[in-house]
């Protein structure tokens, strides 16, 4: 799998890892740190095609000089439509749980421990994001907050499950 990912990154500049058997499903990028000098992206709770389209648009923006490496809300234009997208930096304690192939890719590139990622969020029907007070609970539940670090107990529990 690692060589397949590396080959797609060589050919196309990035790889989309689709984790559709998780609840909620998510999609994340691999290769942006290597090819674009930009943090990877991860998004939860939307279909893979929509997530891929969003990431392709963000990457095209990055190639034109934009950056999405800071927390905030940005207006993104996709296919002539404008969308609000929230961004939060993923806490490093969350990396092993959600970004394993991205970690492996950087490790194989000699960049152990250098992973950086931004979580993209979509708003509820009133424009509130999971990091905003009053966000619709259904929207909140589909987008786990990876910007919040795990406790030492949570880290130990994760490590025990994967040993």
C-alpha positions as CSV (number, residue, x, y, z in Angstrom):
1,X,0.0,0.0,0.0
2,X,2.8,2.4,0.9
3,X,4.4,2.1,-2.6
4,X,1.0,2.5,-4.3
5,X,0.4,5.8,-2.3
6,X,3.9,7.0,-3.2
7,X,3.4,6.3,-6.9
8,X,0.1,8.2,-7.0
9,X,1.8,11.1,-5.2
10,X,4.6,11.1,-7.7
11,X,2.1,11.1,-10.6
12,X,-0.6,13.5,-9.2
13,X,1.0,15.4,-6.4
14,X,-1.3,14.0,-3.6
15,X,-3.3,11.0,-2.5
16,X,-6.8,10.9,-1.0
17,X,-7.2,8.3,1.7
18,X,-10.9,7.4,2.0
19,X,-11.9,5.8,5.3
20,X,-15.5,4.9,4.5
21,X,-15.8,2.1,7.1
22,X,-15.4,4.5,10.0
23,X,-18.3,6.2,11.9
24,X,-18.3,8.9,10.7
25,X,-16.5,8.3,7.5
26,X,-13.6,10.6,6.6
27,X,-11.1,11.5,3.9
28,X,-7.6,12.9,4.2
29,X,-4.7,13.9,2.0
30,X,-1.3,12.5,1.8
31,X,1.6,14.2,0.1
32,X,0.8,17.9,0.6
33,X,3.6,18.3,3.1
34,X,6.1,16.8,0.6
35,X,4.8,18.3,-2.6
36,X,3.2,21.6,-1.6
37,X,4.9,22.4,1.7
38,X,1.4,22.6,3.2
39,X,-0.3,20.7,6.1
40,X,-2.4,17.8,5.1
41,X,-6.2,18.0,5.1
42,X,-8.8,15.9,6.8
43,X,-12.6,16.1,6.7
44,X,-15.4,14.1,8.3
45,X,-19.1,13.4,7.6
46,X,-19.5,14.2,3.9
47,X,-19.4,11.8,0.9
48,X,-16.0,11.0,-0.5
49,X,-16.7,12.7,-3.9
50,X,-17.6,16.0,-2.2
51,X,-14.6,15.8,0.1
52,X,-12.3,15.0,-2.9
53,X,-13.7,18.0,-4.8
54,X,-13.2,20.3,-1.9
55,X,-9.6,19.1,-1.4
56,X,-8.8,19.4,-5.1
57,X,-10.1,23.0,-5.0
58,X,-8.0,23.8,-1.9
59,X,-4.9,22.3,-3.5
60,X,-5.4,24.3,-6.7
61,X,-5.7,27.4,-4.5
62,X,-2.4,26.4,-2.7
63,X,-0.7,26.0,-6.0
64,X,-1.8,29.5,-6.9
65,X,-0.2,30.8,-3.6
66,X,-3.1,30.5,-1.1
67,X,-2.6,28.9,2.3
68,X,-5.0,27.2,4.7
69,X,-2.5,26.6,7.4
70,X,-4.1,28.8,10.1
71,X,-7.2,28.4,12.1
72,X,-10.2,30.3,10.8
73,X,-13.2,30.3,8.4
74,X,-12.6,31.0,4.7
75,X,-14.9,31.4,1.8
76,X,-14.0,28.8,-0.9
77,X,-15.3,28.9,-4.5
78,X,-16.0,25.6,-6.0
79,X,-17.7,25.2,-9.4
80,X,-18.9,28.8,-9.3
81,X,-20.5,28.4,-5.8
82,X,-19.2,29.9,-2.6
83,X,-18.9,27.8,0.5
84,X,-17.8,28.6,4.1
85,X,-15.1,26.2,5.3
86,X,-13.7,26.2,8.8
87,X,-10.1,25.1,9.5
88,X,-8.5,24.0,12.7
89,X,-5.0,22.5,13.2
90,X,-5.1,18.8,14.2
91,X,-3.5,18.2,17.6
92,X,-0.5,15.8,17.2
93,X,-2.1,13.3,19.7
94,X,-4.8,12.7,17.1
95,X,-2.4,11.9,14.3
96,X,-2.0,8.1,15.0
97,X,-5.8,7.6,15.3
98,X,-6.8,9.3,11.9
99,X,-3.7,10.0,9.8
100,X,-1.7,6.7,9.9
101,X,-0.9,6.5,6.2
102,X,0.2,10.1,6.1
103,X,2.5,9.4,9.1
104,X,3.9,6.4,7.3
105,X,4.5,8.3,4.1
106,X,6.5,11.0,5.9
107,X,8.4,8.3,7.9
108,X,9.3,6.5,4.6
109,X,10.5,9.9,3.3
110,X,12.8,10.4,6.3
111,X,10.6,13.0,8.0
112,X,9.6,11.1,11.2
113,X,7.4,13.2,13.4
114,X,7.0,16.1,11.1
115,X,3.3,15.6,10.2
116,X,1.1,18.7,10.3
117,X,-2.6,18.6,9.3
118,X,-5.6,20.9,9.1
119,X,-9.1,19.7,9.7
120,X,-11.7,21.2,7.4
121,X,-15.2,21.7,8.8
122,X,-18.6,22.3,7.2
123,X,-21.3,24.4,8.9
124,X,-24.8,23.7,9.9
125,X,-27.7,25.3,8.1
126,X,-27.3,28.5,10.3
127,X,-23.6,28.8,9.4
128,X,-22.2,27.5,12.7
129,X,-19.3,25.1,12.9
130,X,-18.6,22.4,15.5
131,X,-16.2,24.8,17.1
132,X,-18.9,27.5,17.4
133,X,-21.4,27.7,20.3
134,X,-24.8,26.5,19.3
135,X,-23.8,24.3,16.3
136,X,-26.5,21.8,15.4
137,X,-25.8,18.7,17.4
138,X,-26.2,16.4,14.4
139,X,-23.6,18.4,12.4
140,X,-21.4,18.5,15.5
141,X,-21.6,14.7,16.0
142,X,-20.5,14.1,12.3
143,X,-17.3,16.1,12.8
144,X,-15.1,15.0,15.7
145,X,-12.9,17.8,17.0
146,X,-9.3,16.8,16.2
147,X,-8.0,20.1,17.3
148,X,-8.5,19.0,20.9
149,X,-5.7,16.9,22.3
150,X,-6.2,13.5,23.7
151,X,-5.7,13.0,27.5
152,X,-2.9,10.7,28.7
153,X,-5.5,8.1,29.6
154,X,-7.0,8.2,26.0
155,X,-3.6,7.8,24.5
156,X,-2.8,4.7,26.8
157,X,-6.2,3.2,25.8
158,X,-5.4,3.7,22.1
159,X,-1.9,2.2,22.4
160,X,-3.3,-0.9,24.3
161,X,-5.8,-1.5,21.5
162,X,-3.1,-1.4,18.8
163,X,-0.3,-3.4,20.5
